[in-house]
Amino acid sequence: MDLKFNITIASLVLLLLASAVDVSGGTTFDLAKYGIKADAVTDISQALLKAWGEACSSSVESTIVIPRGTYAVGQTVLEGPCKAPINLVVEGTLRAPIEANRFKPGKGWISFQRIHNFSLSGGGVLNGHGSYSWGKRCPVQKYCGELPISVRFDYITNGMVKDITSLDSKQFHMNVLGCNNMTFQNVEIIAPGESLNTDGIHIGRSSGINIIDSKIKTGDDCVSIGDGSQQINIERVTCGPGHGISVGSLGKYPNEGPVVGIHVKNCTFTNTDNGVRIKSWPALEQGSASDMHFEDIVMDNVSYPIIIDQEYCPHGKCNLKGGSSRVKLSNVSFKNIRGTTSTQVAVKLICSQGQPCQNVELTNINLKYDGMDGPTAISLCKNIKPYLYGVQLPRTCA
């Protein structure tokens, strides 16, 4: 009897530990042991939530592994705080529900919230199935809050996203809100140029965000930087198709936080609608953006490679006569930017009449135009007196 009882207890312990394996002082939770099916149909959300809950409760560093295969995943929130560092390794392909009505409005497909010391990696693919939704849920000219962002990172501290592909998001691919000290490395973002509102990585009210060694092809901004963003570093990123890398739009909402310390370096733009851009709305709310630097940039057939636009008015739905932008821009530099422009206007610096741009520097700008509108590239300037050094092609604000 005692022997049988001991065997039963031992079997129970083994069963409880079957999905958790101790590796090098940490614990690995393999979702293959939670009964998931790699049939692209059976939703693995509950298994993922169960593994997350166990890993998050662990007092030692934990790793959750989604193995190779194709899995269906419904709308999921993975949240902390956790007791120890936690890692999610996605080796397979995760597929979002095709039907947009299966998502709660304003929420993401997969959301990570309030976690310290977190990583997402593994070489896997997050397929948002956006092609079934683009332009169908909302007017084309409107931001579509009814559609889910593919991956949300909300209030993450000390985070790493590495070796992950986001494919065909329904709306933004990745959204970074209220995060500190977070790096995106070797991330690939893919959607066709005609996909609507599919910003690659949108950053808001976050600090210490690094995007490095990544490839972004999408239908909106490759990277968009919203209010309250500070110390953002973007380096060795290829962008295109897409709308370029943008700071803003700013000045649309009350109480926007200042943007400070934006560094974009060693990036390449190919066939994008814009290159590097700073934009703010006219006649609306106050704000500021300073210490923004764009350096060592290659433009390949880019429309409007260098832009400051403080009369930003998409779809003509704002009153330019109501007053100038109330966003103050200062300490901005564009250095060593070269390549080709697909429009004659290679440099467009349109600043606010009420808050003229201050301390803007252009050094070694070499942008060539081979189109039909004129013999050479030109610049457009308004309410700005930039500092000019080195080569200036086109002649800027001449």
BAMAR-362995 format. One record per residue (C-alpha): residue number from 1; residue in three letters; chain; x negated, z, y negated. Coordinates in nm, 4 decimals, always signed. Layout:
N
R     n   res   chain          X          Z          Y
R   NUM   Ala       A          X          Z          Y
...
***
This chain:
398
R     n   res   chain          X          Z          Y
R     1   Met       A    +0.0000    +0.0000    +0.0000
R     2   Asp       A    -0.2765    +0.0962    -0.2442
R     3   Leu       A    -0.4670    -0.2188    -0.1528
R     4   Lys       A    -0.1601    -0.4348    -0.2141
R     5   Phe       A    -0.0963    -0.2579    -0.5465
R     6   Asn       A    -0.4562    -0.3113    -0.6600
R     7   Ile       A    -0.4407    -0.6789    -0.5683
R     8   Thr       A    -0.1192    -0.7148    -0.7703
R     9   Ile       A    -0.2760    -0.5488    -1.0741
R    10   Ala       A    -0.5877    -0.7655    -1.0411
R    11   Ser       A    -0.3744    -1.0789    -1.0185
R    12   Leu       A    -0.1819    -0.9784    -1.3302
R    13   Val       A    -0.5022    -0.9187    -1.5260
R    14   Leu       A    -0.6395    -1.2552    -1.4184
R    15   Leu       A    -0.3150    -1.4229    -1.5234
R    16   Leu       A    -0.3268    -1.2640    -1.8665
R    17   Leu       A    -0.6878    -1.3681    -1.9132
R    18   Ala       A    -0.6508    -1.7176    -1.7697
R    19   Ser       A    -0.6041    -1.8739    -2.1106
R    20   Ala       A    -0.8740    -1.6701    -2.2846
R    21   Val       A    -1.2385    -1.7170    -2.1925
R    22   Asp       A    -1.5169    -1.5159    -2.3521
R    23   Val       A    -1.7986    -1.7445    -2.4725
R    24   Ser       A    -2.1116    -1.6208    -2.6536
R    25   Gly       A    -1.9442    -1.3147    -2.7927
R    26   Gly       A    -1.6296    -1.5082    -2.8966
R    27   Thr       A    -1.3077    -1.5964    -2.7204
R    28   Thr       A    -1.1836    -1.9460    -2.6419
R    29   Phe       A    -0.8148    -2.0221    -2.5964
R    30   Asp       A    -0.7700    -2.3537    -2.4161
R    31   Leu       A    -0.4216    -2.4960    -2.4753
R    32   Ala       A    -0.4457    -2.6819    -2.1449
R    33   Lys       A    -0.3807    -2.3419    -1.9856
R    34   Tyr       A    -0.0644    -2.2896    -2.1869
R    35   Gly       A    +0.1262    -2.5608    -2.0039
R    36   Ile       A    +0.1057    -2.8337    -2.2667
R    37   Lys       A    +0.1647    -3.1964    -2.1702
R    38   Ala       A    -0.0378    -3.4859    -2.3083
R    39   Asp       A    +0.2586    -3.7244    -2.2917
R    40   Ala       A    +0.3025    -3.7813    -2.6697
R    41   Val       A    +0.6611    -3.6574    -2.6356
R    42   Thr       A    +0.6689    -3.2902    -2.5346
R    43   Asp       A    +0.6312    -3.0693    -2.8416
R    44   Ile       A    +0.3350    -2.8325    -2.8064
R    45   Ser       A    +0.4159    -2.6318    -3.1207
R    46   Gln       A    +0.5233    -2.3160    -2.9381
R    47   Ala       A    +0.2142    -2.3165    -2.7185
R    48   Leu       A    -0.0037    -2.3624    -3.0255
R    49   Leu       A    +0.1733    -2.0791    -3.2079
R    50   Lys       A    +0.1332    -1.8514    -2.9064
R    51   Ala       A    -0.2395    -1.9243    -2.8785
R    52   Trp       A    -0.2788    -1.8819    -3.2539
R    53   Gly       A    -0.1087    -1.5423    -3.2458
R    54   Glu       A    -0.3377    -1.4210    -2.9681
R    55   Ala       A    -0.6501    -1.5606    -3.1331
R    56   Cys       A    -0.5570    -1.4249    -3.4743
R    57   Ser       A    -0.5106    -1.0784    -3.3241
R    58   Ser       A    -0.8521    -1.0835    -3.1593
R    59   Ser       A    -1.1184    -0.8549    -3.3035
R    60   Val       A    -1.3899    -1.1126    -3.2229
R    61   Glu       A    -1.4302    -1.4725    -3.3380
R    62   Ser       A    -1.1853    -1.6999    -3.1569
R    63   Thr       A    -1.1628    -2.0718    -3.0875
R    64   Ile       A    -0.8440    -2.2566    -2.9956
R    65   Val       A    -0.9033    -2.5898    -2.8200
R    66   Ile       A    -0.6552    -2.8760    -2.8013
R    67   Pro       A    -0.8146    -3.1015    -2.5381
R    68   Arg       A    -0.8265    -3.4777    -2.5275
R    69   Gly       A    -0.4947    -3.6536    -2.4917
R    70   Thr       A    -0.1983    -3.7364    -2.7143
R    71   Tyr       A    +0.0394    -3.4559    -2.8065
R    72   Ala       A    +0.3607    -3.4266    -3.0042
R    73   Val       A    +0.3578    -3.1470    -3.2626
R    74   Gly       A    +0.6548    -3.0413    -3.4739
R    75   Gln       A    +0.6404    -2.8720    -3.8119
R    76   Thr       A    +0.4044    -2.5780    -3.7652
R    77   Val       A    +0.2712    -2.2930    -3.9811
R    78   Leu       A    -0.0480    -2.1207    -3.8636
R    79   Glu       A    -0.1052    -1.8191    -4.0804
R    80   Gly       A    -0.3230    -1.5177    -4.1264
R    81   Pro       A    -0.4676    -1.2867    -4.2155
R    82   Cys       A    -0.6602    -1.2751    -3.8887
R    83   Lys       A    -0.8810    -0.9940    -3.7662
R    84   Ala       A    -1.1883    -1.2149    -3.7186
R    85   Pro       A    -1.3015    -1.5726    -3.7870
R    86   Ile       A    -1.0823    -1.8336    -3.6206
R    87   Asn       A    -1.1514    -2.1965    -3.5272
R    88   Leu       A    -0.9169    -2.4749    -3.4258
R    89   Val       A    -1.0852    -2.7538    -3.2295
R    90   Val       A    -0.8692    -3.0662    -3.2017
R    91   Glu       A    -1.0207    -3.3073    -2.9525
R    92   Gly       A    -0.7060    -3.5115    -2.8944
R    93   Thr       A    -0.4478    -3.6910    -3.1079
R    94   Leu       A    -0.1607    -3.4958    -3.2620
R    95   Arg       A    +0.1524    -3.6926    -3.3461
R    96   Ala       A    +0.4048    -3.5869    -3.6093
R    97   Pro       A    +0.7780    -3.6430    -3.5611
R    98   Ile       A    +0.8746    -3.9902    -3.6780
R    99   Glu       A    +1.2021    -3.8805    -3.8407
R   100   Ala       A    +1.1522    -3.7323    -4.1887
R   101   Asn       A    +1.4734    -3.5286    -4.1557
R   102   Arg       A    +1.3015    -3.3100    -3.8956
R   103   Phe       A    +1.0956    -3.1483    -4.1734
R   104   Lys       A    +1.2004    -2.8838    -4.4228
R   105   Pro       A    +1.1682    -3.0286    -4.7755
R   106   Gly       A    +0.8571    -2.9252    -4.9647
R   107   Lys       A    +0.6758    -2.8066    -4.6529
R   108   Gly       A    +0.3838    -2.9560    -4.4659
R   109   Trp       A    +0.3631    -3.0920    -4.1155
R   110   Ile       A    +0.0812    -2.8543    -4.0159
R   111   Ser       A    +0.0093    -2.5680    -4.2565
R   112   Phe       A    -0.2764    -2.3186    -4.2550
R   113   Gln       A    -0.2101    -2.0171    -4.4742
R   114   Arg       A    -0.3926    -1.7040    -4.5925
R   115   Ile       A    -0.6917    -1.7189    -4.3610
R   116   His       A    -1.0469    -1.5938    -4.4172
R   117   Asn       A    -1.3268    -1.7673    -4.2269
R   118   Phe       A    -1.1509    -2.0667    -4.0733
R   119   Ser       A    -1.2593    -2.4028    -3.9367
R   120   Leu       A    -1.0817    -2.7168    -3.8192
R   121   Ser       A    -1.2962    -2.9622    -3.6220
R   122   Gly       A    -1.3264    -3.1502    -3.2928
R   123   Gly       A    -1.3163    -3.5230    -3.3673
R   124   Gly       A    -0.9394    -3.5429    -3.3231
R   125   Val       A    -0.6744    -3.7487    -3.5025
R   126   Leu       A    -0.3692    -3.6230    -3.6928
R   127   Asn       A    -0.1149    -3.9067    -3.6923
R   128   Gly       A    +0.1574    -3.8531    -3.9520
R   129   His       A    +0.3611    -4.1646    -3.8580
R   130   Gly       A    +0.4154    -4.2350    -4.2263
R   131   Ser       A    +0.4936    -4.6044    -4.1945
R   132   Tyr       A    +0.8499    -4.5156    -4.0955
R   133   Ser       A    +0.9054    -4.3272    -4.4221
R   134   Trp       A    +0.7122    -4.4924    -4.7061
R   135   Gly       A    +0.9525    -4.6043    -4.9781
R   136   Lys       A    +1.2627    -4.5151    -4.7768
R   137   Arg       A    +1.3420    -4.1535    -4.8678
R   138   Cys       A    +1.2835    -4.1645    -5.2442
R   139   Pro       A    +1.2617    -4.4242    -5.5234
R   140   Val       A    +0.9306    -4.6079    -5.5145
R   141   Gln       A    +0.8298    -4.4815    -5.8599
R   142   Lys       A    +0.8967    -4.1165    -5.7796
R   143   Tyr       A    +0.6914    -3.8437    -5.6118
R   144   Cys       A    +0.8754    -3.7774    -5.2865
R   145   Gly       A    +0.8942    -3.4041    -5.2229
R   146   Glu       A    +1.1298    -3.4676    -4.9323
R   147   Leu       A    +0.8404    -3.5979    -4.7249
R   148   Pro       A    +0.5875    -3.3601    -4.5692
R   149   Ile       A    +0.2206    -3.3401    -4.6559
R   150   Ser       A    +0.0342    -3.3903    -4.3302
R   151   Val       A    -0.1969    -3.0879    -4.3549
R   152   Arg       A    -0.1674    -2.8029    -4.6026
R   153   Phe       A    -0.4457    -2.5521    -4.6676
R   154   Asp       A    -0.2973    -2.2647    -4.8660
R   155   Tyr       A    -0.5106    -1.9684    -4.9756
R   156   Ile       A    -0.8012    -2.0259    -4.7388
R   157   Thr       A    -1.1294    -1.8471    -4.8114
R   158   Asn       A    -1.4507    -1.9685    -4.6481
R   159   Gly       A    -1.3158    -2.2748    -4.4724
R   160   Met       A    -1.4617    -2.5830    -4.3036
R   161   Val       A    -1.2848    -2.9059    -4.2062
R   162   Lys       A    -1.5210    -3.1325    -4.0148
R   163   Asp       A    -1.4977    -3.4426    -3.7935
R   164   Ile       A    -1.1218    -3.4859    -3.8342
R   165   Thr       A    -0.9200    -3.8042    -3.8992
R   166   Ser       A    -0.5884    -3.8107    -4.0824
R   167   Leu       A    -0.3872    -4.1248    -4.0113
R   168   Asp       A    -0.0774    -4.2584    -4.1901
R   169   Ser       A    +0.0501    -3.9433    -4.3594
R   170   Lys       A    +0.4090    -3.9499    -4.4797
R   171   Gln       A    +0.2960    -3.8129    -4.8155
R   172   Phe       A    -0.0418    -3.6543    -4.9120
R   173   His       A    -0.2862    -3.6438    -4.6222
R   174   Met       A    -0.4340    -3.3055    -4.7147
R   175   Asn       A    -0.3397    -3.0535    -4.9818
R   176   Val       A    -0.5706    -2.7714    -5.0927
R   177   Leu       A    -0.4008    -2.4933    -5.2877
R   178   Gly       A    -0.5450    -2.1589    -5.3954
R   179   Cys       A    -0.8517    -2.1977    -5.1735
R   180   Asn       A    -1.2045    -2.0692    -5.2302
R   181   Asn       A    -1.5318    -2.1888    -5.0806
R   182   Met       A    -1.4056    -2.4673    -4.8590
R   183   Thr       A    -1.5880    -2.7780    -4.7334
R   184   Phe       A    -1.4584    -3.1093    -4.5999
R   185   Gln       A    -1.7320    -3.2953    -4.4140
R   186   Asn       A    -1.7174    -3.6190    -4.2184
R   187   Val       A    -1.3443    -3.6422    -4.2716
R   188   Glu       A    -1.1820    -3.9826    -4.2351
R   189   Ile       A    -0.8516    -4.0621    -4.4023
R   190   Ile       A    -0.6704    -4.3844    -4.3194
R   191   Ala       A    -0.3525    -4.5420    -4.4547
R   192   Pro       A    -0.2792    -4.8918    -4.5867
R   193   Gly       A    -0.3163    -4.9676    -4.9556
R   194   Glu       A    +0.0595    -5.0128    -4.9953
R   195   Ser       A    +0.1478    -4.6682    -4.8572
R   196   Leu       A    +0.3182    -4.4579    -5.1250
R   197   Asn       A    +0.2039    -4.1151    -5.2510
R   198   Thr       A    -0.0563    -4.0847    -4.9785
R   199   Asp       A    -0.3299    -3.9089    -5.1761
R   200   Gly       A    -0.6255    -3.8456    -4.9485
R   201   Ile       A    -0.7170    -3.4915    -5.0538
R   202   His       A    -0.5325    -3.3202    -5.3379
R   203   Ile       A    -0.6894    -3.0065    -5.4853
R   204   Gly       A    -0.5101    -2.7557    -5.7046
R   205   Arg       A    -0.5961    -2.4062    -5.8364
R   206   Ser       A    -0.8959    -2.3837    -5.6070
R   207   Ser       A    -1.2661    -2.3178    -5.6541
R   208   Gly       A    -1.5844    -2.4050    -5.4697
R   209   Ile       A    -1.4404    -2.7086    -5.2878
R   210   Asn       A    -1.6859    -2.9608    -5.1384
R   211   Ile       A    -1.5959    -3.3064    -5.0052
R   212   Ile       A    -1.9005    -3.4734    -4.8531
R   213   Asp       A    -1.9932    -3.7604    -4.6222
R   214   Ser       A    -1.6331    -3.8766    -4.5878
R   215   Lys       A    -1.4393    -4.2049    -4.5804
R   216   Ile       A    -1.1032    -4.2378    -4.7501
R   217   Lys       A    -0.8770    -4.5436    -4.7318
R   218   Thr       A    -0.5265    -4.4854    -4.8597
R   219   Gly       A    -0.2444    -4.5950    -5.0906
R   220   Asp       A    -0.2947    -4.3468    -5.3741
R   221   Asp       A    -0.5825    -4.1382    -5.5117
R   222   Cys       A    -0.8635    -4.0928    -5.2621
R   223   Val       A    -0.9156    -3.7506    -5.4179
R   224   Ser       A    -0.6909    -3.6011    -5.6858
R   225   Ile       A    -0.7844    -3.2863    -5.8738
R   226   Gly       A    -0.5077    -3.0825    -6.0317
R   227   Asp       A    -0.4974    -2.7971    -6.2777
R   228   Gly       A    -0.6866    -2.4752    -6.2150
R   229   Ser       A    -0.9551    -2.6491    -6.0097
R   230   Gln       A    -1.3105    -2.5253    -6.0664
R   231   Gln       A    -1.6487    -2.6170    -5.9226
R   232   Ile       A    -1.5417    -2.9193    -5.7205
R   233   Asn       A    -1.8229    -3.1218    -5.5626
R   234   Ile       A    -1.7604    -3.4712    -5.4213
R   235   Glu       A    -2.0638    -3.6445    -5.2772
R   236   Arg       A    -2.1330    -3.9443    -5.0519
R   237   Val       A    -1.7675    -4.0405    -5.0272
R   238   Thr       A    -1.6448    -4.3987    -4.9819
R   239   Cys       A    -1.3092    -4.4769    -5.1388
R   240   Gly       A    -1.0989    -4.7871    -5.0904
R   241   Pro       A    -0.8364    -4.9071    -5.0800
R   242   Gly       A    -0.6800    -4.6488    -5.3063
R   243   His       A    -0.6459    -4.5417    -5.6681
R   244   Gly       A    -0.9942    -4.3947    -5.7019
R   245   Ile       A    -1.0969    -4.0342    -5.7693
R   246   Ser       A    -0.8828    -3.8730    -6.0390
R   247   Val       A    -0.8836    -3.5571    -6.2432
R   248   Gly       A    -0.5176    -3.5030    -6.3242
R   249   Ser       A    -0.2718    -3.5893    -6.4244
R   250   Leu       A    -0.2869    -3.2857    -6.6537
R   251   Gly       A    -0.0590    -3.1491    -6.9229
R   252   Lys       A    +0.2744    -3.2074    -6.7525
R   253   Tyr       A    +0.3696    -2.8478    -6.6727
R   254   Pro       A    +0.3517    -2.5197    -6.8690
R   255   Asn       A    +0.0663    -2.2737    -6.8085
R   256   Glu       A    -0.1678    -2.5115    -6.6309
R   257   Gly       A    -0.5046    -2.3569    -6.5510
R   258   Pro       A    -0.8245    -2.5089    -6.6929
R   259   Val       A    -1.0251    -2.7603    -6.4923
R   260   Val       A    -1.3962    -2.6755    -6.5022
R   261   Gly       A    -1.7010    -2.8118    -6.3216
R   262   Ile       A    -1.6206    -3.1415    -6.1506
R   263   His       A    -1.9155    -3.3259    -5.9939
R   264   Val       A    -1.8771    -3.6694    -5.8333
R   265   Lys       A    -2.2048    -3.8171    -5.7110
R   266   Asn       A    -2.3369    -4.0942    -5.4835
R   267   Cys       A    -1.9934    -4.2377    -5.4106
R   268   Thr       A    -1.8831    -4.5974    -5.3486
R   269   Phe       A    -1.5514    -4.7516    -5.4510
R   270   Thr       A    -1.4343    -5.0775    -5.2931
R   271   Asn       A    -1.1260    -5.2762    -5.3984
R   272   Thr       A    -0.9643    -4.9744    -5.5620
R   273   Asp       A    -0.7108    -4.9807    -5.8465
R   274   Asn       A    -0.9285    -4.7394    -6.0450
R   275   Gly       A    -1.2738    -4.5935    -6.0167
R   276   Val       A    -1.3395    -4.2511    -6.1686
R   277   Arg       A    -1.0525    -4.1376    -6.3850
R   278   Ile       A    -0.9397    -3.8499    -6.6058
R   279   Lys       A    -0.5734    -3.8605    -6.7042
R   280   Ser       A    -0.3314    -3.6470    -6.9029
R   281   Trp       A    +0.0261    -3.6855    -7.0206
R   282   Pro       A    +0.1105    -3.7384    -7.3876
R   283   Ala       A    +0.3199    -3.4987    -7.5928
R   284   Leu       A    +0.3821    -3.2383    -7.3268
R   285   Glu       A    +0.1904    -2.9184    -7.2391
R   286   Gln       A    -0.1431    -2.7669    -7.3391
R   287   Gly       A    -0.4458    -2.7647    -7.1112
R   288   Ser       A    -0.8182    -2.8248    -7.0883
R   289   Ala       A    -1.0760    -2.9930    -6.8685
R   290   Ser       A    -1.4513    -2.9606    -6.9194
R   291   Asp       A    -1.7903    -3.0088    -6.7545
R   292   Met       A    -1.6930    -3.3193    -6.5579
R   293   His       A    -1.9784    -3.5395    -6.4386
R   294   Phe       A    -1.9749    -3.8727    -6.2543
R   295   Glu       A    -2.3156    -3.9979    -6.1437
R   296   Asp       A    -2.4780    -4.2626    -5.9228
R   297   Ile       A    -2.1566    -4.4513    -5.8522
R   298   Val       A    -2.1221    -4.8027    -5.7034
R   299   Met       A    -1.8134    -5.0064    -5.7935
R   300   Asp       A    -1.7271    -5.3092    -5.5775
R   301   Asn       A    -1.4436    -5.5198    -5.7197
R   302   Val       A    -1.2752    -5.2210    -5.8825
R   303   Ser       A    -0.9987    -5.2404    -6.1421
R   304   Tyr       A    -1.0829    -5.0177    -6.4391
R   305   Pro       A    -1.4006    -4.8521    -6.3044
R   306   Ile       A    -1.4319    -4.5862    -6.5796
R   307   Ile       A    -1.1205    -4.4344    -6.7334
R   308   Ile       A    -1.0212    -4.1567    -6.9668
R   309   Asp       A    -0.6471    -4.1990    -7.0221
R   310   Gln       A    -0.4752    -3.9404    -7.2382
R   311   Glu       A    -0.1725    -4.1660    -7.2722
R   312   Tyr       A    -0.1008    -4.1594    -6.8999
R   313   Cys       A    +0.2571    -4.2749    -6.8583
R   314   Pro       A    +0.3325    -4.4173    -6.5121
R   315   His       A    +0.6377    -4.6407    -6.4889
R   316   Gly       A    +0.6865    -4.6156    -6.8685
R   317   Lys       A    +0.8983    -4.3015    -6.8475
R   318   Cys       A    +0.7513    -4.0934    -7.1278
R   319   Asn       A    +0.7723    -4.1046    -7.5060
R   320   Leu       A    +0.4380    -4.2064    -7.6513
R   321   Lys       A    +0.5849    -4.1614    -8.0005
R   322   Gly       A    +0.6568    -3.7947    -7.9325
R   323   Gly       A    +0.2967    -3.6938    -7.9984
R   324   Ser       A    -0.0470    -3.7107    -7.8437
R   325   Ser       A    -0.1786    -3.5309    -7.5381
R   326   Arg       A    -0.2366    -3.1573    -7.5844
R   327   Val       A    -0.5069    -3.1439    -7.3177
R   328   Lys       A    -0.8581    -3.0899    -7.4554
R   329   Leu       A    -1.1353    -3.2840    -7.2773
R   330   Ser       A    -1.5001    -3.1914    -7.3366
R   331   Asn       A    -1.8487    -3.2210    -7.1865
R   332   Val       A    -1.7960    -3.5333    -6.9784
R   333   Ser       A    -2.0684    -3.7655    -6.8511
R   334   Phe       A    -2.0762    -4.1009    -6.6739
R   335   Lys       A    -2.4289    -4.1851    -6.5525
R   336   Asn       A    -2.5783    -4.4666    -6.3471
R   337   Ile       A    -2.2547    -4.6468    -6.2687
R   338   Arg       A    -2.3000    -5.0061    -6.1537
R   339   Gly       A    -2.1232    -5.2888    -5.9746
R   340   Thr       A    -1.8342    -5.5258    -6.0368
R   341   Thr       A    -1.4960    -5.4938    -6.2018
R   342   Ser       A    -1.1892    -5.6983    -6.1072
R   343   Thr       A    -1.0423    -5.6600    -6.4568
R   344   Gln       A    -1.2056    -5.7417    -6.7852
R   345   Val       A    -1.1609    -5.3842    -6.9078
R   346   Ala       A    -1.4442    -5.2060    -6.7280
R   347   Val       A    -1.4556    -4.8973    -6.9520
R   348   Lys       A    -1.1372    -4.7492    -7.0932
R   349   Leu       A    -1.1713    -4.4338    -7.3043
R   350   Ile       A    -0.8340    -4.3488    -7.4580
R   351   Cys       A    -0.8427    -3.9961    -7.5962
R   352   Ser       A    -0.5853    -3.7813    -7.7704
R   353   Gln       A    -0.5369    -3.8142    -8.1441
R   354   Gly       A    -0.4541    -3.4449    -8.1724
R   355   Gln       A    -0.7338    -3.3354    -7.9357
R   356   Pro       A    -1.0088    -3.6020    -7.9542
R   357   Cys       A    -1.2527    -3.5992    -7.6625
R   358   Gln       A    -1.5698    -3.4026    -7.7349
R   359   Asn       A    -1.9235    -3.4543    -7.6095
R   360   Val       A    -1.8687    -3.7561    -7.3854
R   361   Glu       A    -2.1861    -3.9296    -7.2651
R   362   Leu       A    -2.2376    -4.2687    -7.1008
R   363   Thr       A    -2.5814    -4.3487    -6.9572
R   364   Asn       A    -2.6877    -4.6660    -6.7758
R   365   Ile       A    -2.3534    -4.8373    -6.7267
R   366   Asn       A    -2.3860    -5.1816    -6.5659
R   367   Leu       A    -2.0501    -5.3347    -6.4729
R   368   Lys       A    -2.0095    -5.7106    -6.4363
R   369   Tyr       A    -1.6894    -5.9107    -6.4556
R   370   Asp       A    -1.6544    -6.2512    -6.2942
R   371   Gly       A    -1.2809    -6.3104    -6.3436
R   372   Met       A    -1.0820    -6.5616    -6.5459
R   373   Asp       A    -0.9821    -6.3511    -6.8489
R   374   Gly       A    -1.3094    -6.3854    -7.0352
R   375   Pro       A    -1.6831    -6.4292    -6.9996
R   376   Thr       A    -1.7838    -6.0620    -6.9800
R   377   Ala       A    -1.6483    -5.7152    -6.9266
R   378   Ile       A    -1.5212    -5.5235    -7.2295
R   379   Ser       A    -1.4432    -5.1649    -7.3256
R   380   Leu       A    -1.1408    -5.0088    -7.4943
R   381   Cys       A    -1.1865    -4.6916    -7.6988
R   382   Lys       A    -0.9568    -4.4680    -7.9004
R   383   Asn       A    -1.0177    -4.1301    -8.0668
R   384   Ile       A    -1.3669    -4.0961    -7.9216
R   385   Lys       A    -1.7278    -4.1252    -8.0368
R   386   Pro       A    -1.9313    -4.1163    -7.7179
R   387   Tyr       A    -2.3059    -4.0654    -7.6864
R   388   Leu       A    -2.4631    -4.3809    -7.5414
R   389   Tyr       A    -2.7975    -4.4045    -7.3585
R   390   Gly       A    -2.9762    -4.6739    -7.1628
R   391   Val       A    -2.8031    -4.9901    -7.0434
R   392   Gln       A    -2.4501    -5.0428    -7.1744
R   393   Leu       A    -2.2722    -5.3302    -7.0007
R   394   Pro       A    -2.0149    -5.3694    -7.1349
R   395   Arg       A    -2.0996    -5.2516    -7.4859
R   396   Thr       A    -1.9034    -4.9309    -7.5082
R   397   Cys       A    -1.6913    -4.8566    -7.8152
R   398   Ala       A    -1.8825    -5.1187    -8.0115
***
